Amino acid sequence: MKLKREISIKSPRLRAIRNNLREILYLEWDKRSRAIIHAKSDLLDIKPFQEEKFDELQEKLGENDIIIMPSIIVCGWCHHRDKDAIYNPSNRQWFCPDCYNEHKEEILNAESYIY
């Protein structure tokens, strides 16, 4: 998207559906992150240390984070999942209206992230 966009849902039923869907997606992301972190910690206990495997898991964890950060699932500032969202094209992230208005100057001046 190239323009600022605000997604605001007024219907309580649609808000509940949106929030439940975001929660499901977030929980799946969290489950994957925890599995990777657990695998990394298991590697630390094995001697000799397997640096290549550890680096591979670290890369997977980074890829997993790239999935959630620019998405509409969480606010790019406070990480809340239950609010409306405003898209900021300069750094390609979604923010809740409260964070967007409170930190607008910082958000708009932020450098573009590469996802």
Buried (B, 14 or more C-beta within 10 A) or exposed (E): EEEEEEEEBEEEEEBEEBBEEBEEBBEEBEEBBEBBEEBBEEBEEEEEEEEEEBEBBEEBBEEBEEBBBBBBBBBBBBEBBEBBBBBBEEBBBBBBBBBBEBBEEEBEEBEEEEE
